[in-house]
């Protein structure tokens, strides 16, 4: 998975994972708005199920309201813009195995969705409180769980429990089909691809508009509809996150300086850059580099 931080302040998060034979269960808790995207292993489905959230997120150019969950193909996880506070459980599960379980259980609607779904949103009904409680039990005492999962019977029992609850969720409500990409998101995707492909020469907003053949007003509206920010804000946040990733992974052979990294990402006023970096990430760039080296 890749992440970029959007809301200002020091980031705090926790990530825990439980690996089973045909399933991986991951709990991701964050305190800042992030954009995140990733993939899972081929042949798997990924359920993203929010346990708690401070507000709405954004997905595929649409508002994603809590407690909606997402079902997606492993190789095509759409970019998610998270709310400020999020407690998210992701379950990656073997598609063929889950499909067989659906057939054996007589869950016709769930079986059809497993076989045909591209990216689909599902509202989680109140009956899924059992699913959430199961996740709380799983992550409540991980050292103890690790001991029990050394036994094959325990792994099978846990996989079966979670699979049954996922099938129950898929058998309730229709959900929203996300196959169609809204026009405003297509404009944003093209703008982002152009900027990232030409990062060395730091294209301006006017460069992007000329490349796409759209007006500044149209570009502005598309970004606000898709990401809830202006194109200039998007470029600034992406460049600051690019600097942060570089500082967190300093080269092993040649020394890295904050000034060189900042200049590479188009920041020419270093003191103003340091202030913007601190406002977004809650620390100076020199602190990020010092901690990475340590």
N, C-alpha and C positions, 0 to 999 in steps of 0.2 A: 504494500500500500504506500501511496505517497500522500503527503499532507502539506497544506499551506495555511498559515495562521492569518485570520482576517480581523478579529476584534482585538483591541489593544489590551495590554497587560501581561504579566508573567504567566506563562503557560504551566499548568499542572495537569497531569493525566496519569492514568493507571491502565495497564494492559495485562490481561491474564488469559491464558489459553488452555484448553483441555483437548488433548488429541486422543481420538478413539480410532477404531479400525476403519469405519466408513463415514466418519463424521469428525469435524473440528468445531469446537464451540469457543468463541472468543468474546470477552467482555472488554469494552473500550469506554473508559470514563474520562471526559474532558471538561475543562472549565472555560474554554474560549471557542469562539466560532471558527471553524476550520472548513477548508475545502479538502475532500478526500476522495481518492479513487484507487482502485486496485483490481487484482485478479485472484482467482483461486485455481485449484488444479483442474485440468481438463476433465469433462464429464461430470462436473458437480454443479449443484444449484446452491445459491447463497441467499439465506433469509437474513434480513436486517430488521431487528425487532427492538424498538426503543423501550427501555424500562422507565425512563424519566427524561424530561426535557423542559427547558425554561421557556420555550416558545416554538415557532414554526421554523422549519428548514426550507431549503430549496433543492429541487431535483429536476433535471431535464427541462429547465425553463419554467417550472411550475412550483407553486407553494406546496410544501409537504407538511401537513398538520399533524401534530402529535395526537393520538398514538398510532398513526398509520405505519404499517410495516412495508417492506419492499422484498419482492422475490425477483432475482435476476440470474441470468446465466453466468457461469463462472468467468468466462473470458470477456464479458461485456458488462462489467459493473459500472453503472453510470456515476458521474461525478455528483457527489452530495455536498451541499453547503449546510453545515450543521448549525443548530442554535447555540447560544452562548454556553449553556450547560447541557450536557448530554450524557446519558448512561445507556449505551447501546450494546446489545448482544447480537453477534453475527454467527450464524450456523451454516457451515459449508457441509453439504451432504451429497453422497453419491447418487446421481439422478436415477440410474437404473435400479439400484437397491430400493430407493424410496418409491419408485413407480411400482415395483413388485409388491411392496408392502401395501400400497394403496389398492391394488387389485385384490390382494388376499383379504383386505379388510372390507371390501365392498364400497370403497370411497370413490365413486365414479367421477364426481366433479373434481376432486383433488387429483385423481389420476390423469384426467384430461388436461388440467393446468400444468402438471409436471411435464407432460410430453410436449405441450404446445406453447407454453408461455415464453415470450421474449423477456421484456422487462415489464413487471406488473406490480401495481400497488394494491395492498389489501388492508382495509380497515380491520383492526383487531377488535372483535366483540368482547364483551365482559367475560364470556366463558374462558377466554385465554388467560385469566388470572391464574389458572393452574400452571400455565406455561411459565409465567413470570415467577411464580413461587418455586417452580422447579429450578429455574436459573439461580435464584437466591440460594437454594439448597446446594447447588453445584459449586458455586463460588464462595459459599460461606466459610468453608474450611478446606482449602486446597491441599494442605499437607496430609490431612486425613483421607481426602479423596484419592490422592496419588497412591496411597497404600492399598486402598480397596480396588483400584483399577489395575493393580498388578494381577488380579484374578480375571480370567477370561469371562466367567459368568457375570461378573459385575459390569464389565464393559458392554456385554451384550444387553444386559438389563437396562443400562443407562441409555444406550442407543435406541432401544425399542421404546422406552418411555418418551424421549424427546421426539422421535419420529411420529409416534401416535398423536402427540400434541400438535405437531406441525401439520399433520394431515387434518386434524380437527379445524385448525385455522384456515386451511385451504378449502375446507368444505362449507365455509360460512361466508356469505356476502360475495359480491361479484368482483370488487376491486376495480381499479382504473387501468386501462391499457395505455402503456407508455411508448408503443412502437412509433407513433407519429411524432416527429420532432417539430416543435413550433417554429415558424419562420424566424422569429426574433432570436431563438437560440442558434439557428443555423448561421445567422450573421455574426453572433458572438463567437461561435466555434471557428469560423473563418478568420475573424479578427485575431483571435488568440494564436491560431496556427501561424499566421503571418508574422506576428510579433515575435513568437518563440523561434521561428526559422531565421529571423533577421536580427536577433538580439545583439550581435556584434556592432551593428550600426545604429541601434537604439531608435527605431522608427517612432515618429510623432503621431499624434491623433490625426493630423492632416494626412500623413503618409498612409495610415490605415484607411481613411475615408477614400482617398484616391485609388488605393488598391482594390477596395471592394466596390467602388462606384456608388457610394451612399453619402448622404449629407451628414454633417456633424450632429444635427438634431436627430436623424434616424438612428445613428450609431448610439447616441446618448439614450434614446428611448429603448433600444434593444438591450443595452446593458442593464438598465434599471429593471426592465421586465424579467430578465433572466437571472441576474445576480444581485439586484438590489443596490447597485453602486454605479458610479459614472465610469467611463472608459479610463479617465485619468487616475481615479482611485484604484481601479483594477491594475493598471500598469505599475503604479507605485507599490502596491502590496505584493505583486508578483516579483518585482525586482528586489524588494527588501527580503522576501523569502528566499530568493536565489542567493543573495549574499549570506543569509543565515545558514543555508545548506552547505555552502562552500566553507564557511568558518567552522562548522561542526565537523567537517571532514577535511582537515588540512592535509596537504600533500606530505608524503613520507620522505621524498627526495629533495625537494626545494622548499625553503621557508616561505610561509604565507604571511602577508601583511594585510591589515585591515584596509589600508589605503588602496592597495592594488586590487583587492577584491571589489571594493566599492566602485572604483573607477571602471572595472570591467563591466559592471552592471549599470554604468551610466550616471553614477553619482559624482559630480565634480566639486560640489561644495561639501567638504568632509565634515565640518562641524555641524552643518544643518543635517547632513545624512545621519550623523551619530545621534542627534536628537530625535529624528524620525524613527530610527531603529529602536531607541530606548522606549519611545512612546508605544510602539507596536508590541515589542517583545518583553518589556519590563527590565531590560538590562542593556548595558553598552555593548557594542560589537567586540570590544577588546575583552570583555568578560566572557563572551561566548567562545572566543578563540582560546583564551587561557584555560577554560574548563575542558575544551576539546583536547588540548595538548596534554592536560593533566591525566 
